[in-house]
Amino acid sequence: MSEKKEKKKEQELEEVTEESKKKYLFDRYGFLLPPEEDIDEKKEQKKRKKEIESIDLWREMIDNWKKFSKNGKLLKKRIYAGIPDRYRGIAWRLITGSDLLQKAKEGEVEYGDLHVSNENPESESVIVKDINRTFPDHENYKSGDEQKRLFRVLKAWSIYDQEVGYCQGMAFIAGLLLFYMEEQEAFWTFVVLMKDFHMSALFREGFPLLQQQLFQWDKVLKKYATKLYKHFQNENIMPSMYASSWFLTIFARVLPFPLVLRIWDIYFYEGMIFIFRISLAILKINQKKLLLLPFEEIVLYFKDIDTKIGDWEKLLKSAGSFNISYKLIEKWADEWCLQNENN
């Protein structure tokens, strides 16, 4: 090989190496960054500085939870500001009460017995298949120990509640909990979400709770974003076309991970009403563009909604400002149940 060709080959190899490096850059949460996306160090430093400042506040709250949990105004303010990563796991458990459930079930239900049980073996193959599709861009979920942890949590749930069992979509919920909790903690928090937050009804045959939430969401849109509602009606855009994935996994499959964490912080505190508020905020900030689009382009727009959010802090502030009535949400739930009973 001539010297010229050899140098060219070396250059090509260097370019391939550099390209490979770009392809395997990860953000602070372990998610793969696209080749063209670089980490904004200044922005990250600003976020970390803010988080460090909140650590002492949250340490005091965690250590004195009984006292601070009674101060709803202060608790809400700090949750909306964001829970620091260091305390997110324990904070989620305290807010949801899963720590109390775990203690109450000690000696009655053992997590270790559940995930090694031979009952309900048909769920196992479905779980394994779905695990490979869970957070595919995360370095820990590509293979290995993290997948095994996720499998055990989901297997335990499929035994714990065999009436509902495992359903597609649950892996994203359990997987996200495992970012911040030990297996057993994640399992009991998952149980609280399925039972106390009624998420198991999202996954029952016919998806009854999802159908109810889509009905409620249609009413929210009609009342609080009338222009957009009418435009969607004219273009035959139904809530199920875009909002199903939002509600089923609380945005875990849809939005950037750091924003999903902030949404979950508030969801654990406020419940489904906040998911309606954040959904409304997302549509409001995109309303001008959406009003100009026909059916096909609206569908495509929603597929890339994660790139159309803008300033996350403004989005969360906007969501918190919407005064969506609890009474109306309950009224629309009753309307849906009445209609469903008559059908």
N, C-alpha and C positions, 0 to 999 in steps of 0.2 A: 504494500500500500504506500502511495506517495506521501510525502510530508504534508502536502496541501490537503489531501483527502483525509489524512489522519487528524489534522487540526480541525477540519470540518466535522469529523465524526465526534471528536472530543467536545466541540461546541454544541452539537446536537444532544449529546448525552447530558451536558450541563443544563441545557434548556429543559430536557425531560425531567431531570432531578429537581429543578426549580419549580416546574409545573406540579410535580408530585408533592412538593412541600406545601404549595398553595392548596392542593386538594385535601390535605390532612391537617389544616388549621382548625382548632377547636375554640369555642368561646369559653367563658369562665364556668359554664354549667356542663361542659363536655359535649356540646352539640357541634357537629361538623359545619364549618363555614364554607359557603360556596367559593370557588377560586377567585372570583372578582371582588369578594367582600373582605375588607380588612377590618381589624378591630380598631375602633376609635378609642385610642388610649386616654385622651383627655376626657371624653364622655364617661368612660369606664371609671377613671379616677374620681370624677365628680360623684358618680353613683356610690362608689365605695366609701368616700368621705362622708356622704350623707348617712350611709348604713352604719359606719363606725360610730357616728354621733348618736344614733338611735340604740346602739347596743346597751349602753348603760341604763337607758330608760326601760328597755325591755327586760333587762336582767332584774331590775327592781320589781317590775310587774310580775314576772314569773315567780320570783321568790315570795311575793305577797299577793298571790292571785286572788284569794278570797276578798281581799280589800279592794283591789283594782277592778275586779270583774263586776263589782256593784256600781262602779262609776261609769255608767254607760256612755256619757258624753266624751270623757277622756279616752276610754277604750276605743270607741268608734274613730276618734280623731287619729289615734296612733295606728290603728289597723289600716285606715285609708292612706296613711303616710307610708305604709309598707312595713312588714315584719322583717327584721334582719335575718339573713340566711341561718346564722348561728342558732337562732331561737325559733325558727319557723316550725320545725317538727313538734317541739313541746308545746308551742303556742297553738298549733292546729289541734293537738290532742286536748288541751285545756278548753279551748273555745267550743269544740264539738262535744266534749264530755267523754271521749273515748277512753281516757285514762281511768275514769270512774267505772266504765263498763268492763274494762279489762280486769280491774281489781274485783269487781262484783262476780265475774265469771270464773275466778281462780278456784280450782278444785272441782268446778262443775263442767267446764268445757276446756279441754287442753288443746292449744294450737298444734303442738307436736303430734298429737294423736290424729288430728284432722288431716294434715297434709300427707300422712303416710297410710291413710286408710285405703282399702281396696274397693270401697263402695264407689258407685257412680263412675266406672272406668271409661264410659263413652265420652265423658267430658275431657279426658286427658289429651286425646289426639287433637281436639278442637283448640284447647288451650295452647298446646305446643305450636300449632300452626299460626295462631294469632300472635304469640310472643315474638315470632320472627318478624312481624309487621309492626311491632310496638316501638315507637321512638327509633326508627331505622337510622336516623342521622346521629344518634348518640353513641359515643365510643364504648360505653359500658353495656349497651343493649344489643350490640352486634353478636355477642356470643358470651359464653362463660358464666361466671358466678351470678351476675345480675339477672340473667335470664332464669337461672335456677331459683333464685329468691322469688322472682315474680311468679314462676310456675307454682311454687309451694303455697304462696298466698292465695292464688286463684283456685288451686286444687282444694285448699282448706275451705274456701267459701263455697265451692260446689258441693262439698259434703255438709257444711253447716246449714245451708238452705237448699235442699234438694228440689224443692218446689220450683224455685226460680233457676237455680243452678248457674252455670257459667254461660254468658252470652257475649257475642262479639261487641267490642267497645269497652268492656270492663277492664281490659288489660291496660288501657291508657290511664284509667283512674287509679288502679292499684299501683301501676308503674310510677306515677307521679308521686304518690305517697311514699314509695320506697326511696325516693331521692332524699327524704328527710327523716325517715324512721327506720327502726329495726323491723324485722319481719313481723313479729308478733304485734308490735305497735301499729304497723300499717294494716294488718289484718283486722284488728278491732276498730280502727278508724274507718276502714272500708265497710265493716258491718254497720257502724253508725250511719254512714252515708246511705247505705242500702235500706236500712230500717227507719231511722229517725228522720232522715232527709227524703225518705220515700223513693230513693233512686231505683230500687229494685222494680218498682212499677213501670219504670222506663223500659225495662227489658223483658217484661212478661209478654206472653203471646198476644199479638195485636198491638203491642206498645201503647197501652192505655194512657199512661201518664204523659208520654210524648205527644199523643194526639190531643190531650187536654191542654198541654202547654202551648202547642201550635195554635190551638183555638184562642187561648188567652192572648198570645202574642199578636194574632191578627186583630184582636180588639184593641190592644195597646197601640198598634200601628195606626189604626183607624182614628183613635182619639187624639194621639199625641204627635202624629206625623201624617196628617190628612192628605196633603198633596202627594206624598210618596205612596201612601196607601192607594189612592185613586190611580196613580200611574201604574203601580204594580197590577191593579185590577185590570186596567186597560191592556196591559201587556201579558196578562195571564201568568204572572209570577206568583206562585203560591208559597206560603211560609215554609212548607216542607222541602222546597227546592234548595233552600240555603240554611235554614235555621235548625234543621234536624241534627246536623253534626255539631252545632253550637251547644244545643241543650243536652245531647246524649253524653258528651264527655266534658261539659263545662269548658269548652273552647280548647281543651288539651291538644286536639288534633288540628286546630285551626290557626291560632295566633302565635306570635313569637313567645318562646318559653318564659322569659322574664315577665312579660305582661300577663301570661296565664297565671303565674304565681301570685301576682298582685290581685288578680280577679278571684283566685281561690281564697286568698286571705279574707277578702270581704264577703265572699259567698258563704264561707263557714260561719261568719258572724250574722249576716243578714238573710241568707237563704235565697230562694229562687227569685224573689222580687229584685234582687240586684242583677241577676242575669237578664231580666227584662230591661232593666235600666241601662246596663252596658250595651246590650243589643241595640237599644234605641239610640244611644250615644254614637255607636258605630255607623248607624244609618244616617243620623243627623249630620255628621261631619262629611259624609259622602253624598248628601242629598242632591246638591247642585249638579253633580256629574251624573248621578243615577237618573235624575229626571229627564236627562237628554238622551238616554240610551234606550234602544229597542230590546225586545226579549232576548235575542241571542247574546247581545253584548252585556246585558245585565247578568246573565248566567255566567259568562266568562269573568266578569268583574268580581263576582262573589268567590270564584275559585282562587283569586289572588288577593282576597281581602286582607291577608296578613301584611301586604305591602302598602296598604292604603289607610293605615291607622293614624300616621302622623305622630304628634307629641303624646306619649302615653299618659303623662301627668294631666294634661288638659282633658284627655279622654275620660280618665277616672274622675276628675273633678266634675266634668259635665254629667257623667252618669250619676254621681252623688247628688247633683242638683235637681234631677227630675223627680217631681213629686207624684210618682205613680201611686195611686190609692190602693192600699191593702184591701179595702172593702170592695173595690171594683174587681180586683184580681180574684177575690173569693166569690164574688157574684158571678163572674164569668166562668169560674170553675163549676159552680152550681148549675149554670146554664148548660154547660157541656155535658155534665152528668145527667141532667134531665133529658136532653136530646138523645144521649146515648142509651138511656133506659127505654126511650120510646121507639128506638130503631130496632 
